[in-house]
Amino acid sequence: MPIRVLIADDQMMVRQGFTVLLNTQPDLEVVGQAVDGLDALAQVAELAPDVVLMDIRMPELSGIEATRRVTASHPAVRVLVLTTFDLDEYVYEALRAGASGFLLKDASVEQLAEAVRVVASGEALLAPTVTRRLIAEYARLSDGGARAGAVPGQRPAELTDRESEVLVLIAQGLSNAEIAESLVVAEQTVKTHVGRILVKLGLRDRTQAAVFAYESGLVTPRSSR
């Protein structure tokens, strides 16, 4: 079955252009186009897409609020945020709202298609170099990222020492293969650890895990560099 995609953007050219590009991929299918946040919510409920490409700045309802409502009401749906700027401050709000990653609007066909696949698989964020910068900047803009009462560097009580190590590396933007190399373990072992982390902390994907690492105080912007 192809990955079902809904495109939410108030610019017709963007919607139509992305539709054409994605429909050239044999494993992807654009099932709908939404013109604003409210339309996106209605079409998610009706069409049950796997991934929503969500613009941030839209009329009626912002992409951030639409993302928050989609991920709350339809936890199986992944949201990939579209933005014009790679350090747009709204991207950080979108991550907190439950987005699984972000993509620049000038991405190539290959980058667009791969981003959709990555997000659909639950493996998201995207490029590790972008992840490090994005999450660190997110944490800085949200007053350091840590929740009130969080103790910097303290292991979450739910996790083992090794799981905490893996969580730190996720927050630093490492892929499973890179984490396996860093810890000198098999990649399948890392996947097992990641799965347990998500279950224990009640998180949906790696993006939420990375945000949790900052907000819990386990990782700080300084330690992520």
N, C-alpha and C positions, 0 to 999 in steps of 0.2 A: 504494500500500500504506500502511495506517495505521501510525503509530509504535506499536510494541509496548511496553507498560509493565508492569513487575513492581513491586508495592508490598510493601515489607518493613517491618512495624511490629508490635510485640507487642500493640497495642491494637486490638481488633476494630472499634470505632467509627471509628477513624482509617482503617483499611484499607477498610472498607465505604463510608465517606463519600467518600474519594478515588476509589474505584472508580466510584461513581455519578456524581461530578462529571466525571471524565475521560471516561467513556463517553458523555457528552452531546456530546462533540466529535467531529465526523465524521472527523477525521484521527488520532484517538487510540484505542487499544484496550488495555484492561487484560487481560493474558493470565494473570495469576496473583497470588496473595497469599501472602506468607511471614510466618510468625509469629515468627521469630527469625533470627539471622545464619546459622546452619547450614542452616536451611530455605531461606534466600535463595540460598545457594551451590548447593544441590541444584536449585532451580527455575531458576536461571540456566543451569545445564548442560543441563537438560531442555528449557526453553522458548526459550532464546536471545532474550531481550528486547532491544530497542534501548536502553531506559532503565530503570534501577532507582531507584525512590524509596526511599531507605534511611534508616530511623530510626537515630539514634546509639546510644541506650541500649536494648539488647535483651538478653534472657537467652541462655544457651548460648554465643553468640558476639556480641561487640559489633559495631555497625554499622561502626566504624572498621576492625576486623580483617576483617570481611566485605568491605568496600570494597577493602582491600588485596589480598585473594585474588581477588576478581572481576576487578579491573583487571589483575592479573598473569596470570590464566588466560584471560580473555576480553577482550582489549584493545579490541575493537569495541564492547563494552557500556559505556554512559555511566552514571555514578552521580550522582544528585542527592540530596544529603544533606538530610534533614528534621530540623529542630531547633525547639525551643520558644523559644529566646533568640537574638537576632540577633548576639550576641557570645559565644556559648557557646564556652569554650576548646576543646572537643572538635572544633569545626568546623575549627580550624587543623590538628589532627591528621588529620582526614578529608581535607583538601586534600593534605597530604603523602602520604596513603595512595593518592591517585589520583582523588579525587572531582572531578567537573567543575563543581561549583557547589553552592549550598545554597539552601534555601527554608524560610521560616517556616511553621509548621503552621497559622497563622491566615490564610494567603494566600487571596485571592479565587479564584473559579473561573478568571477571566481570567489572573491571575498564575500560577496552578498550570499551566494549559494552556500558556501561553507559555513558562514555565520549562522544561517538558518539551521543547517544540519547539526552544528555543534550545540546550539541552544535546544533544539528538539531532543537531543540525546541526553540532556541534563548535565553535559560536561562543561557548560559555559563558565566563565568569561572567554574572551577571545585571546588575542596575542598576549603572551606573558609580559612583554615589555610595556604594553598598554595597560595591562592589569595592574602592575606595580604602581605606575604613575597615577592611574585613575583612582584606585582604592586609597592610596596614600593621600591624594589630594582631597578625596571625599572625607577622609577622617579629619584632615586639617580644617576643612570648611565646616565640619559639624563639631566644632570645639574639641578637636582631638579625637572624636569618635567614641570615647569611652562613656559608658553609662555612669550615672551617679553611684558612688560607692564601689566602683570597679577598682580592683587592685592591679596596677600594672605588672604584667608578667606572671600573674597567678594562673595556674592551671584550672580550667573549669572543672568543678567537682564531678561532673558526669563522665569525664573523659579519663582514659589512662594516660600515662606519660607519653607513650608512643603516639597515641591518637592526637595528643596536644602538639607533638612535634609535626605531625602531618598537617594539622590545622594551620600552624604557623607558616608552613611552606605553601599551603594553598593561598593564604593571604598575601604571600609574597609573589604570587602569580606563576608558580611552577606547575607544569603539567604533571600527570601521573608518572610519565616516563622520567621526568627530571627529578621528581620526588624519590622514585625508586633508586635512581642513581645516587642521589644525595645520601639516602639512608642505607644503601647497599642491600636492598631487598628486591624481590620480584615485583614487577608492575602489578600483577594480580593481587599481591599482598596489599599494595597501596590502594587498589580499588576497594578491597574489603574494608580497609581502615576508613576510607572516605565514606563508604556506605554506612558504616557504624556511627561515624560522626554525625551524619545527617539524621539518622534515626534517633540517636540519643539526644540531640539538641533540638529535634523537631523542625529541621530546616528542609527546604525544598531542593536546593542545589548548591553548587560550589560558590556561586555569587553570594548567596545568603551566608554561607559558611565564612567567606572572607570578611563580610561586613560584621558578622558576629565576633570574629577574632579581634577586630578593632574596638567594637563597642563593649566587649567584655574586659578590655584592657590587656588581653593576652599579647597582642601586637600593637605597637605604636608606629606612627609614620616614620619616626627615626629608625626604629629597629627593622623596618621593612626595606630600607634602602640597601 
